[in-house]
């Protein structure tokens, strides 16, 4: 697939204004961890019963999330549910336990309940053809949320600039090690990528590697394990335990003699959590290893405060929900959707109709928000979003 690096500034003030509305709505959603069964939430909120002042939406929205086992998807599902209910829509929210066949079934059930629009964060972007084709047959528009779905039934894609996520991680490592001025000095690095079933994972990894590969080619960065291709370093379902086990194996095989490890590229926070656990328990060196991440999960933010993880690339998913609501309303109202729509989504973002394709030669119009780097030096930026609080101990907690 083609990729393009989009640069824009996040408009936090507008996002905060839009988000304030959802604080006044109440949701009947249940929120239990999905362990072998799908959690479904259906609100009783419609335009007639409008739970929030000024709610004008009509219709039923199906929101299909991958899992509740990762912190970020709980946030996404909750923010989307709150945004749509606050706007007066009825919602059905499901979490599919990282089981693609279950997600197909969940979406089919939504179609049977006559939803007017589908918002789907796919477990596997290539595994939803049956449900997507049924949505097309029913005339139901589909927004691929955060992860692209490789089916032409998808109408639009709302996400962050995923390639940029990777470049931010790679550039952080370059800057932290001062590779531009390394001279003859060499540094050791290891790599952990994401779920091969997640269409975003190669974008993250390729973005980082496009920054790091010149230094690997020059011999400034060395990968002692030799594991550098995506398929080898990928982590099924973004599993912390899988990342932990692989990291322990690498440390035991290549660093047990005291060889210094300088950096570990991790594509997201759940994999970074596993790698950090392995470094804490199994690394024989005495230096602090640079560890990257993505998402801003609470456990990882704690590790950043404690100096165990170096950074995370933060994607404000409340902004993503705001943009998705605005786009959904435009679809349901039959409005023209083009590049000018990017100025009307409630947050500043970029419109891209060339970089992402649902099939070869079929570009998907995309609205891409911009991620930001969070380190120990700018944790206050997360507090300023209103989505986190900081305790007296300096640790951050997500606002419930």
C-alpha positions as CSV (number, residue, x, y, z in Angstrom):
1,X,0.0,0.0,0.0
2,X,1.0,3.6,-0.6
3,X,1.7,5.8,2.4
4,X,2.0,9.5,3.0
5,X,3.2,11.4,5.9
6,X,0.7,14.0,6.9
7,X,1.6,17.0,9.1
8,X,-0.9,19.1,10.9
9,X,-1.5,20.4,14.4
10,X,-4.0,19.0,16.8
11,X,-6.7,21.4,17.7
12,X,-7.2,20.7,21.4
13,X,-9.4,23.6,22.2
14,X,-12.1,22.5,19.7
15,X,-11.8,18.9,20.9
16,X,-12.4,19.9,24.5
17,X,-15.4,22.0,23.5
18,X,-16.9,19.1,21.6
19,X,-16.1,16.6,24.4
20,X,-17.8,18.7,27.0
21,X,-21.2,17.8,25.6
22,X,-20.7,14.1,26.1
23,X,-20.1,14.6,29.8
24,X,-23.8,15.4,30.3
25,X,-25.1,12.2,28.8
26,X,-25.7,8.9,30.6
27,X,-25.0,5.5,29.1
28,X,-26.6,2.2,29.9
29,X,-23.6,0.4,28.5
30,X,-22.2,-2.5,30.5
31,X,-18.4,-2.7,30.6
32,X,-17.1,-6.1,31.5
33,X,-13.9,-7.7,30.2
34,X,-14.6,-9.9,27.2
35,X,-13.5,-13.4,28.0
36,X,-14.9,-15.7,25.4
37,X,-18.2,-13.8,25.0
38,X,-19.1,-10.6,23.3
39,X,-20.1,-7.6,25.5
40,X,-23.0,-5.7,23.9
41,X,-24.2,-2.3,25.0
42,X,-27.4,-0.8,23.7
43,X,-28.6,2.6,24.8
44,X,-32.1,3.7,25.1
45,X,-31.3,7.1,23.9
46,X,-32.9,8.4,20.8
47,X,-33.5,11.9,19.4
48,X,-37.0,11.9,21.0
49,X,-35.7,11.1,24.5
50,X,-32.5,13.1,24.0
51,X,-30.3,12.7,27.1
52,X,-28.1,15.7,26.3
53,X,-29.2,19.2,25.6
54,X,-29.2,20.1,21.9
55,X,-29.1,16.5,20.8
56,X,-30.4,16.4,17.3
57,X,-29.3,13.0,15.8
58,X,-31.7,10.4,14.7
59,X,-30.9,6.8,13.9
60,X,-29.1,3.8,15.2
61,X,-25.3,3.4,15.2
62,X,-23.5,0.1,15.3
63,X,-20.0,0.4,17.0
64,X,-17.9,-2.7,16.7
65,X,-14.7,-2.8,18.8
66,X,-12.0,-5.5,18.7
67,X,-11.6,-6.3,22.4
68,X,-11.6,-5.0,26.0
69,X,-8.4,-6.7,26.9
70,X,-6.4,-3.7,25.7
71,X,-6.9,-0.4,27.7
72,X,-7.2,1.8,24.6
73,X,-10.1,0.0,23.0
74,X,-12.1,0.5,26.2
75,X,-11.5,4.2,25.9
76,X,-12.4,4.2,22.2
77,X,-15.7,2.3,22.7
78,X,-16.6,4.5,25.6
79,X,-15.8,7.8,23.9
80,X,-17.7,6.8,20.7
81,X,-20.7,5.6,22.7
82,X,-20.8,8.9,24.8
83,X,-20.4,11.1,21.7
84,X,-23.2,9.5,19.8
85,X,-25.6,9.2,22.7
86,X,-24.9,12.9,23.6
87,X,-25.9,13.7,20.0
88,X,-29.2,11.8,20.3
89,X,-28.4,8.6,18.5
90,X,-29.2,5.1,19.7
91,X,-26.1,3.0,19.9
92,X,-25.2,-0.7,19.9
93,X,-21.6,-1.3,21.1
94,X,-19.9,-4.7,20.9
95,X,-16.4,-6.0,21.8
96,X,-15.4,-9.2,20.1
97,X,-12.7,-10.7,22.2
98,X,-10.1,-10.5,19.4
99,X,-12.1,-13.2,17.5
100,X,-12.7,-12.2,13.9
101,X,-15.6,-14.7,13.4
102,X,-17.3,-13.2,16.5
103,X,-16.8,-9.8,15.1
104,X,-18.5,-10.9,11.8
105,X,-21.4,-12.2,13.9
106,X,-21.6,-9.0,15.9
107,X,-21.8,-6.9,12.8
108,X,-24.4,-9.2,11.2
109,X,-26.5,-8.9,14.4
110,X,-26.2,-5.1,14.1
111,X,-27.4,-5.2,10.5
112,X,-30.3,-7.4,11.6
113,X,-31.2,-4.7,14.1
114,X,-31.4,-2.2,11.2
115,X,-28.5,0.1,12.2
116,X,-28.2,3.1,9.9
117,X,-24.4,3.3,10.1
118,X,-21.5,1.0,11.1
119,X,-18.3,2.1,12.8
120,X,-15.8,-0.8,12.8
121,X,-12.4,-1.2,14.4
122,X,-11.4,-4.4,12.8
123,X,-9.6,-7.2,14.5
124,X,-8.3,-8.4,11.1
125,X,-8.8,-6.1,8.2
126,X,-9.0,-9.0,5.8
127,X,-11.5,-11.1,7.7
128,X,-14.7,-9.1,7.6
129,X,-15.7,-9.6,3.9
130,X,-18.9,-11.5,4.7
131,X,-20.2,-8.8,7.0
132,X,-18.9,-5.9,4.9
133,X,-20.6,-7.3,1.8
134,X,-23.9,-7.7,3.7
135,X,-23.6,-4.1,4.8
136,X,-23.2,-3.0,1.2
137,X,-26.2,-5.1,0.2
138,X,-28.2,-3.4,2.9
139,X,-27.1,0.1,1.9
140,X,-25.4,0.7,5.2
141,X,-22.3,2.9,5.1
142,X,-19.2,1.8,6.9
143,X,-16.6,3.9,8.6
144,X,-13.3,2.0,9.2
145,X,-12.3,3.2,12.6
146,X,-8.6,3.4,13.4
147,X,-7.8,0.3,11.4
148,X,-8.4,0.1,7.7
149,X,-10.7,-2.7,6.5
150,X,-9.7,-4.2,3.2
151,X,-13.1,-4.3,1.6
152,X,-14.6,-1.8,-0.9
153,X,-17.8,-1.6,1.1
154,X,-15.9,0.7,3.4
155,X,-17.0,4.3,2.8
156,X,-14.4,6.2,4.8
157,X,-11.5,5.7,7.1
158,X,-10.9,7.7,10.3
159,X,-7.6,7.2,12.1
160,X,-4.3,8.8,13.0
161,X,-1.3,9.1,10.6
162,X,0.0,5.7,11.4
163,X,3.2,6.0,9.4
164,X,3.9,9.1,11.4
165,X,3.5,7.2,14.6
166,X,6.4,5.0,13.6
167,X,8.6,7.9,12.4
168,X,8.1,9.6,15.7
169,X,9.3,6.5,17.5
170,X,12.3,6.0,15.2
171,X,13.3,9.7,15.4
172,X,13.1,9.6,19.2
173,X,15.7,6.8,19.2
174,X,17.9,8.7,16.8
175,X,17.8,11.8,18.9
176,X,18.1,10.0,22.3
177,X,21.2,8.2,21.1
178,X,22.5,11.2,19.1
179,X,23.1,9.0,16.2
180,X,23.8,11.9,13.9
181,X,27.0,12.5,15.9
182,X,27.8,8.8,16.7
183,X,31.0,8.8,14.7
184,X,32.6,5.3,15.0
185,X,30.5,4.4,18.0
186,X,27.9,1.6,17.6
187,X,24.7,1.0,19.5
188,X,22.6,-2.2,20.0
189,X,18.9,-2.2,19.3
190,X,16.1,-4.8,19.2
191,X,12.7,-4.5,17.5
192,X,9.2,-5.5,18.5
193,X,6.3,-4.9,16.1
194,X,2.5,-5.3,16.4
195,X,-0.2,-7.7,15.3
196,X,0.2,-8.9,11.7
197,X,-3.6,-9.0,11.4
198,X,-3.8,-5.3,12.2
199,X,-3.4,-3.3,9.0
200,X,-1.9,-0.4,11.0
201,X,1.0,-2.5,12.4
202,X,3.2,-2.5,9.2
203,X,2.6,1.3,8.9
204,X,4.0,1.8,12.5
205,X,6.9,-0.5,11.9
206,X,7.8,0.8,8.4
207,X,7.6,4.4,9.6
208,X,10.1,3.6,12.4
209,X,12.4,1.5,10.1
210,X,12.5,4.1,7.4
211,X,14.1,6.4,10.1
212,X,16.4,3.7,11.6
213,X,17.4,1.6,8.6
214,X,20.1,4.1,7.3
215,X,21.8,3.8,10.7
216,X,21.5,0.0,10.6
217,X,22.9,0.0,7.0
218,X,25.8,2.2,8.2
219,X,26.6,-0.1,11.1
220,X,25.8,2.6,13.7
221,X,22.9,0.6,14.9
222,X,23.4,-3.1,15.3
223,X,20.6,-5.7,15.9
224,X,22.5,-8.6,17.7
225,X,19.5,-11.0,17.3
226,X,19.4,-10.4,13.6
227,X,15.6,-10.2,13.8
228,X,14.7,-7.2,11.7
229,X,11.9,-8.2,9.3
230,X,8.3,-7.5,10.3
231,X,7.1,-11.1,10.2
232,X,9.8,-12.1,12.6
233,X,9.3,-9.3,15.1
234,X,5.5,-9.1,14.9
235,X,3.4,-9.8,18.0
236,X,0.1,-11.6,17.6
237,X,-2.8,-9.6,19.1
238,X,-0.4,-7.1,20.5
239,X,0.0,-9.5,23.4
240,X,2.1,-8.3,26.4
241,X,2.8,-11.9,27.4
242,X,4.0,-12.8,23.9
243,X,6.3,-9.7,23.8
244,X,7.6,-10.6,27.3
245,X,8.4,-14.2,26.3
246,X,10.2,-13.1,23.1
247,X,12.2,-10.4,24.9
248,X,13.3,-12.9,27.5
249,X,14.5,-15.3,24.8
250,X,16.4,-12.5,23.1
251,X,18.0,-11.3,26.3
252,X,19.0,-14.8,27.3
253,X,20.4,-15.6,23.9
254,X,22.3,-12.4,23.0
255,X,22.8,-10.3,26.2
256,X,23.4,-12.7,29.0
257,X,27.1,-12.1,28.8
258,X,26.6,-8.4,29.7
259,X,26.4,-7.1,26.1
260,X,24.9,-3.7,26.4
261,X,21.5,-3.1,24.8
262,X,20.8,0.6,24.1
263,X,17.3,0.7,22.7
264,X,14.2,-1.4,22.1
265,X,11.7,-0.2,19.5
266,X,8.2,-1.3,20.5
267,X,5.3,-0.3,18.3
268,X,2.8,0.1,21.1
269,X,2.4,0.2,24.9
270,X,1.1,-3.4,25.4
271,X,4.2,-4.8,23.7
272,X,6.4,-2.2,25.5
273,X,5.0,-3.4,28.8
274,X,6.1,-7.0,28.1
275,X,9.6,-5.8,26.9
276,X,10.0,-3.6,30.0
277,X,9.1,-6.5,32.3
278,X,11.7,-8.6,30.6
279,X,14.4,-5.9,30.9
280,X,13.6,-5.4,34.5
281,X,13.9,-9.1,35.3
282,X,16.3,-10.5,32.7
283,X,18.6,-7.8,31.4
284,X,22.2,-8.2,32.8
285,X,23.3,-4.7,31.8
286,X,23.4,-1.7,34.2
287,X,22.3,1.0,31.7
288,X,18.8,2.3,31.1
289,X,17.5,1.0,27.8
290,X,15.5,3.3,25.6
291,X,12.0,1.8,25.1
292,X,9.3,3.3,22.8
293,X,5.6,2.8,22.9
294,X,2.2,4.1,21.7
295,X,-1.2,4.8,23.2
296,X,-0.6,6.3,26.7
297,X,-1.8,3.3,28.8
298,X,-1.8,4.0,32.5
299,X,0.8,1.2,33.3
300,X,3.1,2.6,30.7
301,X,2.7,6.2,31.8
302,X,3.7,4.9,35.3
303,X,6.8,3.3,33.7
304,X,7.6,6.6,32.0
305,X,7.5,8.4,35.4
306,X,9.7,5.6,36.9
307,X,12.2,5.8,34.0
308,X,11.5,2.3,32.8
309,X,9.9,3.3,29.5
310,X,11.2,6.3,27.6
311,X,8.3,7.6,25.6
312,X,4.9,6.8,24.2
313,X,3.2,8.2,21.0
314,X,-0.2,9.5,22.2
315,X,-3.2,9.4,20.0
316,X,-6.1,11.3,21.6
317,X,-8.9,8.9,20.8
318,X,-11.5,11.3,22.2
319,X,-10.6,13.5,19.3
320,X,-11.0,10.5,17.0
321,X,-14.5,10.0,18.4
322,X,-15.3,13.6,17.8
323,X,-14.2,13.4,14.2
324,X,-16.1,10.1,13.7
325,X,-19.3,11.6,15.0
326,X,-19.0,14.7,12.7
327,X,-18.3,12.5,9.7
328,X,-21.2,10.1,10.5
329,X,-23.6,13.0,10.8
330,X,-22.5,14.3,7.4
331,X,-23.0,10.8,5.9
332,X,-26.5,10.4,7.4
333,X,-27.5,13.9,6.3
334,X,-26.3,13.3,2.7
335,X,-23.8,16.1,2.8
336,X,-20.9,16.3,0.4
337,X,-17.8,14.8,1.8
338,X,-14.4,15.9,0.4
339,X,-11.3,17.7,1.5
340,X,-13.2,20.6,2.9
341,X,-14.9,18.3,5.4
342,X,-11.6,18.1,7.3
343,X,-12.2,21.6,8.5
344,X,-15.6,20.6,9.9
345,X,-14.9,17.5,12.0
346,X,-14.5,19.3,15.3
347,X,-10.7,18.6,15.4
348,X,-8.0,19.7,13.0
349,X,-7.0,16.8,10.8
350,X,-5.9,16.0,7.2
351,X,-7.9,14.6,4.3
352,X,-6.1,11.9,2.3
353,X,-7.7,10.2,-0.7
354,X,-4.7,8.5,-2.1
355,X,-2.6,6.8,0.6
356,X,-5.0,4.1,1.9
357,X,-6.7,1.5,-0.4
358,X,-9.4,-1.0,0.5
359,X,-8.4,-3.0,-2.6
360,X,-5.8,-2.5,-5.3
361,X,-6.6,0.7,-7.1
362,X,-9.5,1.7,-4.9
363,X,-8.4,4.5,-2.5
364,X,-10.4,5.1,0.6
365,X,-11.1,8.7,1.6
366,X,-9.4,9.1,4.9
367,X,-9.4,11.6,7.7
368,X,-6.1,11.5,9.6
369,X,-5.4,13.0,13.0
370,X,-1.9,13.8,14.3
371,X,-0.2,11.9,17.1
372,X,2.2,13.5,19.6
373,X,5.2,12.3,21.6
374,X,4.8,12.0,25.4
375,X,7.9,11.7,27.7
376,X,8.5,12.4,31.3
377,X,9.1,16.0,30.4
378,X,5.6,16.7,29.1
379,X,3.2,14.5,31.0
380,X,1.3,17.6,31.9
381,X,0.1,17.8,28.3
382,X,-2.0,14.7,28.9
383,X,-3.5,16.3,32.0
384,X,-4.3,19.4,30.0
385,X,-6.5,17.3,27.7
386,X,-8.8,16.8,30.6
387,X,-8.6,13.0,30.0
388,X,-6.0,12.3,32.7
389,X,-5.4,13.4,36.3
390,X,-2.0,13.5,38.0
391,X,-1.7,12.3,41.6
392,X,0.6,13.6,44.3
393,X,3.0,10.8,43.4
394,X,3.3,12.1,39.8
395,X,1.4,9.1,38.3
396,X,-1.4,9.7,35.8
397,X,-4.8,8.1,35.8
398,X,-7.3,8.2,33.0
399,X,-10.5,10.0,33.9
400,X,-13.3,7.5,34.2
